[in-house]
């Protein structure tokens, strides 16, 4: 359980470091969409690099 938690925390840390300093969104739905797409793109890039 500790190993899984460490892995999740490490992945979240890397993702948040790569986030832009500012995400411009007019609505909360737009913000959620941008965050979701950013994470999706991050994992897509990581999988192609492996």
N, C-alpha and C positions, 0 to 999 in steps of 0.2 A: 504494500500500500504506500509506503514512504517513497519507494522508487517511482511509482506512477505519479504521485503528487509532485515530486521533484521535476519529472519530465514535463508535466503540464505547466508548472511554474516557469521552467526554463523557456519553453516554447512561447508562452505568453509574454515573457520578458523580451525576447527577441522581436516578436511582432510589435510590441508597443514602442521599442526603440526605433523601428523603421517607419512608424507612423509619421506623417507630416506634422509639423508644429501646429498647424491650423487646418481644420476641415470646414470648408464653407458649405453650409447647407441651410436652406430656408425653413424646412419643416423637419420635424423629428423623424418622419418616415424617410426623408431624403438623407438624413444623417445616418440612420440605421442601414440604408441601402449602400451608402459609400463605405461604411465600416465593413459590412459584409463582403462587398466586392473587393476591398483591399485585402482582407484575410483570404478570400478565395484566390486572388491573384498571387498572393504570397505563397500559398501552398502549391499552386500550380507551378510556380517557378522553382520551388524547392524540389518537387517531384521530378522535374525535367533535368535538374542538376545531378540527381542520384544516379 
